Amino acid sequence: MSSRYELLHHRSRTIKQIAKQNGFAFAGIAKARRLDEHEKSLKSYLEQQHHGQMHYMENHFEKRLDPRVLHPGTKSVISLLYNYYPESFYESEAPVKITRYALGKDYHFVVKNRMREMVKEMQQQLGEFSYRVFVDSAPVLERAWAREAGLGWIGKNTMLINPKQGSFFFLAEILADMELAYDKPMQKDFCGNCRRCIDACPTDALKPYKIDASRCISYLTIENKNEQIPEEFREQYQKWIFGCDICQEVCPWNRFSITHQEPEFEPHEKLLSLSKQQWQELTREEYQQLFKKSTVKRAKFEGLKRNIHFLNENNQSL
């Protein structure tokens, strides 16, 4: 066996060990290349305006397809999965729901801090290398790279599904100018004939392996900057005021989800117990206290109040 082969495999094993030590549930590595097979679907997605008001998705088309354009010199894409599945969640009789990933501190900061520690250890053990780290913050086709690195398949709900622990993960990437031993892409699609996610989506945002984000409750409660929620979605929100987990909740693979071990993802002690009246009368000061350093800030106070008011108008609990 050649010394080069041993070197590349040693590097990859070391990276995966360091990832695990820093709290990442899974790590996989793919060779950097242009994702030619995704060009047509990405163009179609944008042309059909399925990205709604997320105009930033129209930018940097080539960077989305080729990480070597995003970070010149990139040879390897290290994909990481960070678990966010919570131990506690809203009870069925709760007046509102907030997506599980937003219950605690903003994941952008939490996961990126873990990645910086990880890279520091990588450089200590493997030597200096050029890199960039991303957590849902750059034109990277994250799910495609996670699949390429063997971490799962892209399901009918368009989520990356890991066969061991489901889909409640944040995806992150390290672009490195270092050659490594590469994992094999997951070729098998384990969704089979199941269409629970598609049938459960209340706004008809899902088709098999496709999503019209402009109809998705997550988009409508977060990225939608209009003062009003479109009338066609009246009575379809099912208590969601920030994000939506329906297509993941019904996915059979998420029966394998396990509780995360990240203290910073724990919700504010009052968040899960607010009453109907407290949500209705939520003040800006209370909003700042409840959602300090939270992803919920993306919707802003006015957006969250709009979403609460929309439920109230529909008599959907509020």
N, C-alpha and C positions, 0 to 999 in steps of 0.2 A: 504494500500500500504506500502510495507516494506521500512525501512530507507535505506537499501542497494540499492534498486531500485531507490529511490529518489536521492541518492548520485551519482550513475552512470549517471543518466539523467541530473543532475545538472552539472556534469563535462563536459558532451558532449555539452550541450547548451552553457556553458561558453566558451568552445574551439571554437565553431562556431561563437560566437559573437566576440571573440578576432580576429579570422581570418578575419572576415568582416571589423573590425576596422583597420586592417593592410593591407587592399587593396585586399584581395583574394575574387574573385567573388563567389566561391563555396567551401565548405568544407564538407567532409564526413568521416565516421570512420568505419573501419572494424576490426574484430578480427584477430589477427596474427595467421597464420597457413601456412602449406606447400601447395602451389598451385599445387596439384597433377595433375589436369586436364590440366595444361599447359606443363607438362613434355614432352609428346610425340611431340607436335608441336615445342617446342624449340629445341629438339634433331634433328628433321627433318630439321628445318631451318638451323642449323649449318652444318649438314651432306651434305646438298645440296649446301653449300657454298654461300648461299644467303646474307651473311653478308660481302662478298667481302674481302677487306683488313682490316676490323674492327676486327682484331684478338683478341682484348680484350674481345670480346663477347664469346670467347671460354673458358674464365677463370671463375672461381667461379660459376660453374653450380648450385651447391646446394644452394649457397647464393641467386641466382636469384629466386629460387623457394620458399625459406623459409627465411623470414626476421629475424626469431629467431636465425638463424645461422649467419647472417650478424651482428646483434646486440643482443647478448645473454640477455635474460630477457624480450625481447619485448612481450608485450601483445596486443598492439593495433597499427594499422597503420592508421594515420591521413592523408588523401589525400586532396590536395589543388589544385585549379585551379586559375591561374593568367592570366588575360586577356592581350593580346598584339596586338589586332586588331587596326591598325593605322587609324587616320583621313585622312591622305594624303598618296598617293602611287604613283608609277610611272604612267605617262600618257601612253596611248596606243602607242603613237609615240615615246616614250623614246627609246634611243639606247640600253639600257641594263635594266635588272631587278635583284634586290636582294630580297630574301625572306623577308617577312614582319617582322619576328621575329628578324632579324639582322639589322634593320634600326637604332636602338639606341644603348645604352650601353649594354654590355654583360649581358644577363639575369641571368647567373649563379650567378653573384655578386648581382644584383638588388634583385632577388627573395630570395636568401639566407639571405640577410640583413633583408628583411621583416620577414622572418621566425625566425631569431634570436630575433628580437623584439617581435614577437608573443610568442615565448617560454618563454622569460623573463616575459611577462605579465601572461602567464599561471602559471608559478611557483609562482608568487606573489599572484595569486588568488586561486590556487589549491594546493600549496605546492610543495616541491622539488620532482623531479622524474628524472630517467635516460632516456636519449633520444639521438637520432642522427637525423640530418636533411639532406635531399638529394634533389638536383635539377639536374636531368639528369647527375649525377656524381658518380653513384655507381651501382652495379649489382642488380637493383630493377626493377621488372616488373611493371612499373608505370601505364600503361594503364589498366592492369589487376586489380591492386589495386584500381584505380579510379572507375572502373566498380563495383568492390566488395563493394565499399563504397557508391554506388548508384548515382554517379556523371554523368553517361552516359553509352553509349554502345560503343563497338569497331566496327566501321563501315567497309564497304567493302574496304575502302582506308586504313584500319588498324589504323586510327586515333580514339582517344576518342572523341565522339560526345555528347555534352550536349544538351538535347532537348530544353532548353531555349535560349542558346546563341551560339550553334554551336561548332566549334573545334579550334578556334584561341586562344589557351591557352597553357601556360607552366604548366607542371605537377610537383608537388613537394610532398614530404612525410616527415612526422615526425614519427619515430619509438619510441614508448614510453612504458615504463614498468608499465603503469598504466591501470587498468581495466576501461572500459567505456561502455556506452550504444552504441550499434552498429546499423548502417543503413543497410537496405536490398539491396542486389545487384540488379542492373537493369536487369531484365530478358528479357524484350521486346527489339527486334531489329527493329528499325524504318527505316532501309534502304529499306525494302520491295523489290520490283522488280527493283528499281533504280540501274543503273550501269553507271551513268554519269562519275564518277571518273575513272572507268576502261576504258571506251571508250575514255576519254580525255587524258589519259596518253600517251605522244608521244613516249616513249621508251619501251612500253609494259612491264613495271615493275610490274604492278598490275594484280592480279587475285582476285576474290572475297575473301576478308578477308586474303589475303596473299600478301606479297611484296618481290620481288627479289631486295634487296637494291643495289646490284651490277649493276643494270640497271637503277636505279633511278637518275634523274638529280641532286637531292640534294646530293646523295652520290658521283656522278661523278664530281661535282664541289667543293666538300668539303673534303670528306674522301679519295678520289682517289689521291694517291701520285705519280702516273706515270707522266712522263714529257709530254706525249701525251694523248689526248682523243681518245678512240677507234674509228676507222673509221666507224663502223656500226652505230654510233650515229650522224653522219654527217647530218646536216639539220633538226635535231630534238630538238634543244635546246630552241627555241622560246625566245631568248634574255636573258635567265637566266645565270648569271655569278657567283652567289652564292646562292645555294638552289633552291627551286621550290615550288610554291603554287598551281599549276594547280589543283590537286585533291581536294584541299579545295575550290578553287575559284568556281568550278562547283557544289559543294555540295549544294543542296537546303536548308539544315539546316543552312548554314552560312548566309542566308538572315536575320537571327536573331542576327548576330554579332553586337556588339555595340563598340564604340570607347573607347579605354583604357584611364585611367586617370593617367598614370604614366609618369611624366616629363622626367625621365631618358631614356625612350624609344623613345623620339623625335629624329629624324635624324639630322645629321649635316646640317646646313642651305644650304650648297652647294650641298649636296648629290643627291637630286632629280632633279637637274637642269643642271648637267654636260652634255656637248655636246658630239657628236660622236667623234670629234677630241680630246677633253679633256680626254675621256676614253682611246682612242688609245694611247695617249701620257702620261698617268698617270705615275708619277715618284714615287720613294720610299718615298720621303719626303711628297708628296701630299697624298699618301696612309696612312702614319702615322697620318697625320692631320685629314683626313676624318674618319678613322676607329680607332681612339684612344679609347681604352677600349671597342672595339667592337668584337662581335662574328666572324666577317669577318676575324679577325686575324688568325682564325683556318686554313684557306686555305693558309695563308702566302702570301707575295707579289708575289712570283714566281707563286704560284697556281692561284691567281687572274688574273695575266697577261696571263697565259696559257689559262684561260677560255675566256678572252677578245680576245685573238689572234684566238682562235677556232671559235668564232662568226665571226670575220673578214674574216677568210679563207672561211667560208661558205656563206659569204655575207648576214648574217642574221642581218641586220641593221648596224653592224660595218664593 
